[in-house]
Amino acid sequence: MFKKILIANRGEIALRIIRTCKEMGIKTVAVHSTVDRDSLHVKFADESVCIGPAPSSESYLNIPSIMAAAEITNADGIHPGYGFLAENARFSEICQEHGVKFIGPNAEMIRKMGDKMSAKETMIAAGVPVIPGSEGLLENIDQAKGIAAKMGYPIILKATAGGGGKGMRVVWKEEEMEHNYHNAKIEAKAAFGNDGIYMEKFVEEPRHIEIQIAGDQYGTACHMSERDCSIQRRHQKLVEESASPFMTPELREKMGQAAIKAASAINYESVGTVEFLVDKHRNFYFMEMNTRIQVEHGVTEEVINFDLIKEQIKIAAGIPISGKNYLPQMHAIECRINAEDPYHDFRPSPGKITVLHVPGGHGVRVDSHIYAGYTIPPYYDSLVAKLITMAQTREEAIDTMGRALGEFVIEGIKTTIPFHQQLMRDERFRNGDFTTKFLEDFHLKPEEE
């Protein structure tokens, strides 16, 4: 087992990892930028090292500084959390070259799943259902039009190095193709330095359902049931839940087995997530695999009573997993509380938190790094807290969430709490009647005085 783990991240996920390390008797090292010196993860870790100025390119993405911090503190493991370097194959390689264990998959696994086309080819070979589309990257506009004509509109253009909705365009008819094709390539180049795009059949009325998986160093893989992440805004998740209200026992079994096939195809080592699009007929298609811990991992932890960070650390230390598949025993919902103003197009709202009251009571979990007097910096992701509620039924979990949101007081900045409060009262959401397009028709009522 590891003696000391450096957490190459910040905010709530760094604090979440530190808590599990403490329970396992493992020493921790926090790295931080100059602007994060007063962050809770720095205060809670056994040691801390400043790795650079505020911009993430000069701190949390600065591999030489992070490796130097690991060396001077004698850390024998590095946990990347999510975001930043969590799916950076070169970082995983550098850790290995320096004799420090990267707590996650190796570089080859990350590369295979990080490139969308490579991942799709791997899944086809493994017998995992994929969305029909182009074989490889699109070479020119004429080829794009030809494939779309054969497949039938609507189609979607996607950046091969993409994520977060960048370089993505839905095309409903041929007349729209040329404009969208060129714009997708320009956006992909600007966002990722790679203008490669490919085409897929556009799945109408889709659900975004992901399967949590784990694989060890000995070829064993298992699944830990699903999360429904369909409530999204511009491809960014806002609410996640398990079990999915759209799921049936038969579909769960099929998707679970498909996710295990996906993990086994690359001999996956660590915890990870296989993401699927599911159409209204409950046909499901592989979308991507995230080779890291997810933001929303706490939802799964609550419904199966399992510490996924602890499992991730044990796998990295060479401890075999049981191979048992897990089914949800409860219902859990997560609302992402972001420092954003929902009444002004969710614009970022950094600043100093003047008053904070965190909800509690039965069935409530809050993962957060904020405190009264803490200043939210403008340089990083706007997530300030994850509010998770759990109960025996979905209806009870929603009611508990409504109550907990009413108790959650964050003053000094704007947050997404009012949006979530209205969503929890929405009849369509409460009935489980939603797709990834749900928020396009959801209108926030005026701010209450």
PyMOL commands that set and color helices and strands:
alter all, ss='L'
color gray80, all
select helices_A, chain A and resi 11-23+34-36+40-44+56-58+63-73+89-97+107-114+116-126+141-151+174-192+249-265+297-304+308-316+342-344+394-407+417-425+427-430+438-440
alter helices_A, ss='H'
color red, helices_A
select strands_A, chain A and resi 4-7+27-33+47-52+77-79+101-102+155-159+169-171+197-201+207-215+221-233+236-242+270-278+284-290+331-338+340-341+347-348+351-352+355-357+364-368+375-376+383-391+409-411
alter strands_A, ss='S'
color yellow, strands_A
deselect
rebuild
show_as cartoon
